[in-house]
């Protein structure tokens, strides 16, 4: 499955896209100025996404990769 397919599935399930998750992560205190804050671990973010949005681990990690800048919307 491509990265974009993960994002499409997440949007279908939650109604939220990449920019929504970026804003929500900042509101939750995980990011600042588009960067993950020091000390914030992948587990902190994936647990939030699993709890609040009922995402599975793979989909939560896709959002983490987006927030971390490892992947971006449109990546294969």
C-alpha positions as CSV (number, residue, x, y, z in Angstrom):
1,X,0.0,0.0,0.0
2,X,1.4,3.4,-0.9
3,X,1.8,6.1,1.7
4,X,-0.9,8.2,-0.1
5,X,-3.3,5.2,0.2
6,X,-2.7,5.2,4.0
7,X,-3.6,8.9,4.1
8,X,-6.6,8.4,2.0
9,X,-7.8,5.5,4.2
10,X,-7.2,7.7,7.3
11,X,-9.2,10.5,5.9
12,X,-12.1,8.1,4.9
13,X,-12.2,6.8,8.5
14,X,-11.7,10.0,10.5
15,X,-12.7,12.8,8.1
16,X,-9.3,14.4,8.7
17,X,-6.4,15.0,6.3
18,X,-2.7,15.7,6.8
19,X,-3.2,19.4,7.6
20,X,-5.9,18.6,10.2
21,X,-3.5,16.2,12.0
22,X,-0.7,18.7,11.9
23,X,-2.9,21.3,13.6
24,X,-4.3,18.8,16.1
25,X,-0.7,17.6,17.0
26,X,0.3,21.2,17.7
27,X,-2.8,21.8,19.8
28,X,-2.0,18.6,21.8
29,X,1.6,19.9,22.4
30,X,3.3,17.3,20.3
31,X,4.7,19.7,17.7
32,X,5.7,23.3,17.5
33,X,6.3,25.3,14.3
34,X,5.7,22.1,12.3
35,X,8.4,20.1,14.1
36,X,8.0,17.3,16.7
37,X,9.1,18.7,20.0
38,X,12.2,17.3,21.7
39,X,11.2,14.5,24.1
40,X,8.0,13.5,22.2
41,X,8.2,9.9,21.1
42,X,6.5,8.0,18.4
43,X,4.6,6.1,21.0
44,X,3.1,9.3,22.5
45,X,1.7,10.2,19.1
46,X,0.6,6.8,18.1
47,X,-1.2,6.2,21.4
48,X,-3.1,9.5,20.9
49,X,-4.1,8.5,17.4
50,X,-5.2,5.0,18.5
51,X,-7.2,6.3,21.4
52,X,-8.8,9.4,19.9
53,X,-9.3,8.2,16.3
54,X,-9.3,4.4,16.6
55,X,-6.4,4.1,14.1
56,X,-4.5,0.9,13.8
57,X,-0.7,0.9,14.5
58,X,0.3,1.2,10.8
59,X,-2.1,4.1,10.1
60,X,-0.9,5.9,13.3
61,X,2.7,5.4,12.2
62,X,1.8,6.9,8.8
63,X,0.6,10.1,10.6
64,X,3.7,10.1,12.7
65,X,5.9,9.8,9.6
66,X,3.9,12.8,8.2
67,X,4.4,14.8,11.3
68,X,8.1,13.9,11.5
69,X,8.7,14.9,7.9
70,X,9.8,11.4,6.9
71,X,7.0,11.2,4.4
72,X,4.7,13.8,2.7
73,X,1.3,13.7,1.1
74,X,1.6,12.3,-2.4
75,X,4.5,9.9,-1.6
76,X,4.3,6.3,-2.9
